[in-house]
Amino acid sequence: MEQTYVMIKPDGVKRHLIGEIIKRIENKGYRIVKMEMRKLHKEIVREHYSHLTDKPFYPEIEEYIISGEVVCMIVEGERAVEGVRQLLGSTDGLLASPGTIRGDYATSKTYNLCHASDSTESAEIEIKRFFG
């Protein structure tokens, strides 16, 4: 079974969408093997988004991610990385297809409810980063 890392971002938590997001993941047949709610610190956010820290929009992302609690999850199942990303839809919530989590609930490219690993290699790194 493949594992992936999923994070419900502060807008998903604040808008009380945790249950809906988890329901969609589980209804697709994936299993949540570990889950924890926490508030992230700047250091781990910088590490997680290190590929974006030199971008002019990075400060907005950092401020957003540390603005409230997030839900960190390890999700397991057949082709979990690809499958969960399909469930989420396009990163830009306004371009995401209806029926996807972002298509139904996201309000922008920044406020897009969730993060999910983009490869099995990223999943392994992110699971270690957030769960040790």
N, C-alpha and C positions, 0 to 999 in steps of 0.2 A: 504494500500500500504506500502510495505517495503522500507526503505531508507538505503543507504550505502554511505560510504565516498570513494571518488576516488581522487587520486592526480596524475597529470601528472608531472613527475619528470623533472629535468633540461635537461636531454638529449632529452626528447620528445619536450620540448619547443625550445631548441637550434636547433633541426633538423626540426623545423616547422611541427610537426606532431599533433599539437593541433586539428586542424580541422578534420583530418582523425580519430583520436581517438574519438572525440565527435560524428562524423558521424556514426561510428560503434556502439557506445552506443545508439544513437537515432534510428538508423536503426533497432536495435534489439527490439525497442519498449519502451525503458526506457526514462524517462524524467529528464532533469537536472533542479532541482528546485532552486539551488543556485550555483554560480560560481564566483571565485575571483582569480586573478593572484597576487602573492606576493613572496617576498624573505623571506625565513625562517631564524630564528636566531637559534644559537646552542642550546639554552635552550629548545625550543619546539621540536627540532630534537631529543635531548636526551630523552625527555619525550616520544615522539612517538616511538622511538626505544629502550626504556628502557630494553626490554628483550634481547637486543644484546650488551649493553654497556660494558659488561665484556668479549666480544669476541675479539680476536686479530684483526679481520678485521673491527671492529666498526669504528676506525678513518677514514678509507677509505670511509665508508658509509656516515659519518657525513660531510666529506670534499665534497663529491659528492653532497649531498642534499643542502648544503649551497652555492654551486658553481654558482647558477643562479636562475632564477625565476621558480616557480612551479605554476600549476593551481590546485586549490582546488575546489572540487565539491561535492554537495550532489545530488545523483542520486536516483530516485524513480521508483518503479515498482514492479510487482509481482515477488517474490523471487529474488529481486535485488542483494543481497549479493552473492548468488550462481551464478546467471546469469552473473554478471559483471566479476566475477573471471574466469568463463569459457571463456568469450570473451577475457580476457587478456592472458590466457594460463599459462603454467608453469612458475614459478619464474625465472628459468634459461632460458634465451632467446634462448640459443643454443639447449635446449631440448624441447622447446615449439613447439606444432604442427603447421604446416603451416595452414594458415587461421585464426589463433588467432593473436591478436595485437602483442604480444611478438614474436610469431613464424615468423611473417612477417617483424618485424622491430627492435627487440631488438638485441643487439650485445654481451651481456654477462649476467651473473647472477646479477652483480651490475648495469650495464647500461641496465635496463629492462623497461624503459619508464614510468611505472605506479605503483602505489600502490592502492590496493583496500582492504577494510575491509574483514576479514576472518570469521566474525560471526555477528549476529545481535547485540550482546553485544558489540563487538569491534566497530561496526559502530556507535552505540550510543555514546560511549566514544570519538571516533575520530571526530564525527560531533561536539560535544561540545568543544573538544580541538581546532579545527580549525575555528569554526564559533560562539563559545560562547553559 
